[in-house]
Amino acid sequence: MPATPTSSAKRWTERRARAEEGALSDLAPLAIPAWHAFGVVAAGGSVLVIWLRLRPRPVYALGLSLAAVAALGPAIRPWYALWGLVLTNKEVAR
């Protein structure tokens, strides 16, 4: 449906744009990048701990590391978790 002057999509977009102009604080634009940075640091720390603890089982450590990155990384897609799950299940089944 095209955006005509009376369409609800256009009115919603205009209301949304006005609401974003009046942000609650000056720190609001920094919240998402800070949260992404926190997730990357947490994922990196998790991977480091996993690798140091499970050094004799590298395939299992890789599976857990991939699962940690999928859970704590800045972007997640459902299939990212499968990479870690496949390796973890393969190693546990041994």
C-alpha positions as CSV (number, residue, x, y, z in Angstrom):
1,M,0.0,0.0,0.0
2,P,1.5,3.3,-1.0
3,A,2.1,6.0,1.7
4,T,-0.6,8.6,1.0
5,P,-1.2,11.6,3.2
6,T,-4.0,9.8,5.1
7,S,-2.4,6.4,5.4
8,S,-1.7,5.0,8.8
9,A,1.8,3.9,7.9
10,K,2.8,7.4,7.1
11,R,1.3,8.8,10.3
12,W,3.0,6.1,12.3
13,T,6.3,6.8,10.7
14,E,5.9,10.6,11.4
15,R,5.0,9.9,15.0
16,R,8.0,7.6,15.4
17,A,10.4,10.2,13.9
18,R,9.1,12.8,16.3
19,A,9.4,10.5,19.3
20,E,13.0,9.7,18.4
21,E,13.9,13.4,18.2
22,G,12.9,13.8,21.9
23,A,15.1,11.0,23.3
24,L,15.0,10.5,27.1
25,S,18.6,11.4,27.6
26,D,21.8,12.2,25.7
27,L,23.2,8.7,26.5
28,A,20.4,6.8,24.7
29,P,22.3,6.6,21.3
30,L,25.2,5.0,23.1
31,A,23.2,2.3,24.8
32,I,23.2,-0.2,21.8
33,P,26.9,0.1,20.9
34,A,27.8,-0.2,24.6
35,W,25.6,-3.3,24.9
36,H,27.2,-4.8,21.8
37,A,30.7,-4.1,23.2
38,F,29.8,-5.8,26.5
39,G,28.5,-8.8,24.6
40,V,31.7,-9.1,22.5
41,V,33.9,-8.8,25.6
42,A,31.7,-11.4,27.5
43,A,31.9,-13.8,24.5
44,G,35.6,-13.4,24.2
45,G,36.1,-14.0,27.9
46,S,33.8,-17.1,27.8
47,V,35.8,-18.5,24.8
48,L,39.1,-17.9,26.6
49,V,37.9,-19.7,29.8
50,I,36.4,-22.6,27.8
51,W,39.6,-23.1,25.8
52,L,41.8,-23.0,28.9
53,R,39.6,-25.4,30.8
54,L,39.0,-27.9,28.0
55,R,42.4,-28.0,26.3
56,P,42.5,-31.8,26.0
57,R,39.1,-31.8,24.3
58,P,39.4,-29.3,21.4
59,V,36.3,-30.3,19.5
60,Y,34.1,-30.0,22.5
61,A,35.8,-26.7,23.4
62,L,35.1,-25.4,19.9
63,G,31.5,-26.4,20.1
64,L,31.0,-24.6,23.4
65,S,32.9,-21.6,22.2
66,L,30.7,-21.3,19.1
67,A,27.6,-21.6,21.3
68,A,28.9,-18.9,23.6
69,V,29.6,-16.5,20.7
70,A,26.1,-17.2,19.3
71,A,24.5,-16.5,22.7
72,L,26.6,-13.4,23.7
73,G,27.5,-11.9,20.3
74,P,26.1,-8.7,19.1
75,A,23.9,-10.3,16.4
76,I,22.1,-13.6,16.6
77,R,20.4,-15.8,14.1
78,P,18.8,-19.1,15.1
79,W,21.2,-21.2,13.0
80,Y,24.3,-19.8,14.7
81,A,23.4,-21.9,17.7
82,L,23.4,-25.0,15.5
83,W,27.1,-24.7,14.8
84,G,28.0,-25.2,18.4
85,L,25.3,-27.8,19.0
86,V,26.5,-30.0,16.2
87,L,30.1,-30.1,17.5
88,T,29.1,-30.4,21.1
89,N,26.8,-33.4,20.4
90,K,29.3,-35.1,18.2
91,E,31.9,-34.9,21.0
92,V,29.5,-36.0,23.8
93,A,28.4,-39.0,21.8
94,R,31.9,-40.4,21.7
